[in-house]
Amino acid sequence: MESDRAADLKGKAPHTVAQSTSAEPQENADWVSRYADDVIAESERRAPGKPVVVASGLSPSGPIHLGNLREVMTPHLVADEIRRRGYTVRHLISWDDYDRYRKVPNGVPGTDASWAEHIGKPLTAVPAPAGSAYPNWAEHFKAAMVEALGEMGVEFDGISQTAQYTSGTYREQILHAMKHRGDIDAILDQYRTKKDPAAKAPGKKPQQQKQKPVDEAELEAAEGSGAADEDDGSGGAGGYYPYKPFCGECGKDLTTVTSYDDETTELSYTCTLDGFTETVLLSEFNRGKLVWKVDWPMRWAYEGVIFEPSGVDHSSPGSSFQVGGQIVDQVFGGKQPIGPMYAFVGISGMAKMSSSKGGVPTPGDALQIMEPQILRWLYARRRPNQSFKIAFDQEIQRLYDEWDKLSAKVADGSALPADSAAYSRAVGTAAGELPRTPRPLPYRTLASVADVTAGDAEQTLRILSELDPENPVTDLATVRPRLDRAEAWINKYVPAESRTIVRTEPDTAALAALDEASRASIRLLLDGLDDHWSLDGLTHLVYGVPKVQAGFPADATPKELPAEIKGAQRAFFALLYDLLVGRDTGPRLPTLLLAVGADRVRKLLGA
Ligand SMILES: [Zn+2]
């Protein structure tokens, strides 16, 4: 569970089926298969013949960021495996949009400090950012997530908790919880006295705290979760009540229940903000909710949830998952789901961007620079308890290389079983394959081309058609959407100082100052250009020039060459970079030469 859920998930989960079995590696089974085994078995025990229910919870309190995608992907992958085995599965995404608005996140376009006046109202009662197409705050941020999940092939049933509560769906459960408030209070009280003050970090989201991919203040602001610890309903002079009305006057949750009559369901409350007092019949009243620690287990029972993960943090007893396990069992007569704790997902390469963008990336941001398959793969190949980072920096090129290598292995049947499983979970779902790039050229090549051409389509097509003259790219559509992702990455996440700017005019001073050996090396290169004008050919050429100069054949292997040849190659490459782009490094030279074009290469190299 994200947000509130994660905020007070400070306790180690009790032993669950999943935790006791999944730690043992089984041959030929990846983590998804093992959870699927457990979940199917547990579902058969609890609800034979019924659809298997897995759940995620998201709080649209601001931009729903990339770190929280694990909340959805973990059950999604398990649900998808179960579907592939022929079972019917419901993946519920609970939109916790009846949660209180806690703070105004920084850097959200169309908002300003005046939104603070809505703090305490349900997220669906807060106005959307200015210019939004959506009716309220929650819907605005939900929409971006729904779109990203659609692109990733995630099939789910979204449940608005606002809709559920305000329509009275949970009436019976609320009345039941009120009736058993003494039992609930007693369960919560076991933890109140045991609380470790050091582990109690109000308003922090454990999953986002383990590492700091961006400035921490930034992160908290962006996620809008700077909440006080979840109010468990305790405190009022009138006793313990697990239910909180939103005030009939100001709409906020700063209310205290002052009395409740089990027979008549007459409930009185006072607003601590404006003093508004009201007596309502809880059997008819729909403007309030169960406190979080009771709300969550109530819904496990109501929906029959078999599997629901939550953000990792294992420091103290009293987490809502642990307490919920007791409440669902002793109060609602249900059972706790199998609930693995998932580890932190970090972001690399966002530190620079975050200050200017005013936030942390969302799944939609990731999908602008990588295809959905790659993003799915990141989650599929790591067990939930393994943390990893999602690359917005140069690392994304290596990630894509790795993915292409795996694709090749899968194609020729040499991939290991677990790697193959992760691959098949990445490229599609039980419903079918996700659309893929027909001709997946190396991402780093596409990025270099995008870098040099600044997105000029005609120039891009010219360069890509020359990469492999035997089998030329003749239509950019065949290299999309991967090309678009690489272009987006170059434009948004490669800092200006790392961008490649090809010289428009030759550096005549540098050319005039070249020594004889350098001149000779450039001459060798220029003489070979026409015969080597392809990615492979130019690769051969640029590595071969220093060999020939040193008196060896161009195709001499490293074993046949002295160690110094490496130094000569490095010096040659640096010379070319300097003359072409005015730096000592850049995109791989063969790609750069193709991108610059033969005529311009000749001009810049003084021919
Ligand atoms: Zn009020």
Boltz pocket constraint, residues with backbone or C-beta under 6 A from the ligand:
constraints:
  - pocket:
      binder: B
      contacts: [[A, 247], [A, 248], [A, 249], [A, 250], [A, 251], [A, 252], [A, 271], [A, 272], [A, 273], [A, 274], [A, 275], [A, 276]]
      max_distance: 6.0
